[in-house]
Amino acid sequence: MNTLRQAVHAYLSMRRSLGFKLHHAGKALLDFATFMEQQHATYITQALALAWAQQPVNVQAAHCGHSA
C-alpha cells in the first residue's frame, strides 16, 4: 500500500511529466503529507484537511489562492 507521501510524489511526477511545473502546489501537497504524518492519520478526513488549511501562515506555507 502506498503512503500519502508516495502518492503525492507519484502524482507530482506524472503531472510534471505532462509539463506542469507545480512549484507552489507541489510544496503545499508535500506540506499536507507531512501534516498528515504528524497527525498519525491513516486516511484524510474533512476535519484534518480543514485543520491543515487553517494553520497560521507563520507555522506552514499554505499557498492559498496561488495557482501552479
C-alpha positions, 0 to 999 in steps of 0.5 A: 500500500502506498503512503500519502507521501508516495502518492503525492510524489507519484502524482507530482511526477506524472503531472510534471511529466505532462509539463506542469511545473507545480512549484507552489502546489507541489510544496503545499501537497508535500506540506499536507503529507507531512501534516498528515504524518504528524497527525498519525492519520491513516486516511484524510478526513474533512476535519484534518484537511480543514485543520491543515488549511487553517494553520497560521501562515507563520507555522506552514506555507499554505499557498492559498489562492496561488495557482501552479 
